[in-house]
């Protein structure tokens, strides 16, 4: 059971744009109601949405802010595709205050689809693309949901995972970083737990406001930025199933980042699931079977408890 001392949400950041020159529009908004409206006017874009939960008896005064990966939302931290507790619940059970972000143009952050507002077209991820990129199995195994031997991802619930995908824009990283910095300014000093493309956003925010970031848990990063070794701690989390050259290259980049930070006398620790004998983890270790074991290890590191 989790006893909460409070919960809530807020939007942060963004800017206002004005749309001009669009024709009047009309359409049926329900089966009995038709509206005519003017799409011209001012719209708020590039804000982020943050939901928060505060335990009744916190174990630490440093909250965790979860930053999701590309084409996903904060829901990736909440519940696994097969219905097991996600890291949000597991962290709350340990008394850690939790903030969960839906970044710019994702999920509950909202976005404007009118022409000219975004500089490029949205990128959507297919089930087939995710299957190979996230190292669940070979391209030929996707349709039959036949994963790599030992794969820990709950592939029988792949369709539930695919339903969580959202479009993303490739040009919005600066807006993501700006919104995350504003969220940190509102929250106060926090630890960042980030994943994939969200890692670059989190690291850039930490570089912009090093005083507001205590630790970074970098899960399967795909982008990097410098950290301050005098202020920050870094935990790099590596999955497994490195079955091709591209995946091995991404792993090498993560290891190089962790080693470079250590070479600057920063505290740099690595949780390598393969090295720990927990083979079969994927790019989505927070959803894999056994994710609660990994969460416990991350929590011990964040709370500075013995391993």
NORDA-V38515 format. One record per backbone hydrogen bond with DSSP energy under -1.0 kcal/mol. CO is the residue of the C=O (numbers start at 1). NH is the residue of the N-H. If there is no record, write none. Layout:
co=CO nh=NH
co=CO nh=NH
//
This chain:
co=3 nh=56
co=6 nh=54
co=8 nh=52
co=10 nh=50
co=12 nh=48
co=15 nh=45
co=17 nh=43
co=19 nh=41
co=25 nh=37
co=27 nh=35
co=33 nh=29
co=33 nh=30
co=35 nh=27
co=37 nh=25
co=41 nh=19
co=43 nh=17
co=45 nh=15
co=48 nh=12
co=49 nh=102
co=50 nh=10
co=51 nh=100
co=52 nh=8
co=53 nh=98
co=54 nh=5
co=54 nh=6
co=63 nh=191
co=64 nh=99
co=65 nh=193
co=66 nh=101
co=67 nh=195
co=69 nh=72
co=71 nh=166
co=73 nh=76
co=74 nh=77
co=75 nh=78
co=75 nh=79
co=77 nh=88
co=78 nh=86
co=80 nh=83
co=84 nh=80
co=86 nh=90
co=87 nh=91
co=88 nh=92
co=89 nh=93
co=91 nh=96
co=92 nh=95
co=95 nh=59
co=97 nh=64
co=98 nh=53
co=99 nh=66
co=100 nh=51
co=102 nh=49
co=103 nh=106
co=106 nh=109
co=114 nh=117
co=123 nh=168
co=126 nh=130
co=127 nh=131
co=128 nh=132
co=129 nh=133
co=130 nh=134
co=131 nh=136
co=131 nh=137
co=132 nh=135
co=134 nh=283
co=136 nh=148
co=138 nh=141
co=139 nh=142
co=141 nh=146
co=142 nh=145
co=148 nh=151
co=152 nh=289
co=153 nh=155
co=154 nh=157
co=155 nh=158
co=157 nh=161
co=158 nh=162
co=159 nh=163
co=161 nh=164
co=162 nh=165
co=168 nh=123
co=172 nh=176
co=173 nh=177
co=174 nh=178
co=175 nh=179
co=176 nh=180
co=177 nh=181
co=178 nh=182
co=179 nh=183
co=180 nh=184
co=181 nh=185
co=182 nh=186
co=183 nh=187
co=184 nh=188
co=190 nh=214
co=191 nh=65
co=192 nh=217
co=193 nh=67
co=194 nh=219
co=195 nh=198
co=196 nh=199
co=196 nh=222
co=197 nh=201
co=198 nh=202
co=199 nh=203
co=200 nh=204
co=201 nh=205
co=202 nh=206
co=203 nh=207
co=204 nh=208
co=205 nh=209
co=209 nh=212
co=212 nh=190
co=215 nh=192
co=216 nh=235
co=217 nh=194
co=218 nh=237
co=219 nh=196
co=228 nh=231
co=228 nh=232
co=233 nh=216
co=234 nh=269
co=235 nh=218
co=236 nh=271
co=237 nh=220
co=238 nh=273
co=241 nh=243
co=244 nh=248
co=245 nh=249
co=246 nh=250
co=247 nh=251
co=248 nh=252
co=249 nh=253
co=250 nh=254
co=251 nh=255
co=252 nh=256
co=253 nh=257
co=254 nh=258
co=255 nh=259
co=256 nh=260
co=257 nh=261
co=258 nh=262
co=259 nh=263
co=261 nh=266
co=262 nh=265
co=267 nh=234
co=269 nh=236
co=271 nh=238
co=272 nh=276
co=273 nh=278
co=274 nh=277
co=280 nh=152
co=281 nh=240
co=284 nh=287
co=284 nh=288
co=288 nh=291
co=290 nh=293
co=290 nh=294
co=291 nh=295
co=292 nh=296
co=293 nh=297
co=294 nh=298
co=295 nh=299
co=296 nh=300
co=297 nh=301
co=298 nh=302
co=299 nh=303
co=300 nh=305
co=301 nh=304
//
